[in-house]
Amino acid sequence: MSPVTIPENMLDVLTDEQKKKIENAKTPEEFLAIAKETGYKLSDEELNAMSGGWCDNECGKCNHAVGPL
């Protein structure tokens, strides 16, 4: 599971192989590299959501889903 919330419209344009790669991204940087590799251009809104913080949910003290805060 990707630590980043994958935009629905992104999934609509990726091949099955690309979807698998993006879903297995472990960090925001890896996600962005794969997105760039696939030719998908993230919108300003999508980038802002990613830059707002990061929660790996390892603390066990919050209810955040894994991904951008």
N, C-alpha and C positions, 0 to 999 in steps of 0.2 A: 504494500500500500504506500503510495506516495505521501510524503509529509506535507505536500502542497495540495490545496483544493484545486482540482483540475477543472478549468472552465468547460461547461457543456459544449459550447460551440467549437472548442478546440478538439474535443473527442470526435465531433462530427466530420472533421477534415483529415484526421490521421488514419493511416493504415493500421491494421491489427498489430503488426510488428512495432510500429511507432508507439501505439497505445501501451503496449506491454513495457517498452523501455521507459516511457514517461511515468507509468504507474509504479515502476520499481526504483525511481529516483529516490535517493536517500537524504539529499540536502537541497535547499533552495538553489544553490549554485549548479548542482547537477541537473535539476529540473530546467533551469534557464538554458543551460548548454544544450540539452536535448531539444528543447523547444526551438532554439536557434537552428540547430541541425536539421530539424524537420521543416524549417521555413515558416513556422507559425510566428506571427508577430503579436506579442502580448499588448493589449490595450493599456493606456495609462491607468485605468481603473484596476486592471489585473495586476500591474506592477506595483501600484500603491498598496494593494491588499497584501502583497508579499513583503513589502518593505516595512510594514507596520509592526513587525515582530515575529517571533518564532517560538513555538511551543512544541517540545518533543514529548510532552505529557509523561515524562519520567519522574517528575516530582511526586505524583500521586496526590497532590494537594489541590489541584484545580480540575475543572470540568471541561477544559478546552479540548477540542478535537485536535489531533496532531495536525500542525500546519500553521499558516499565518494567523496572528492574533487579530 
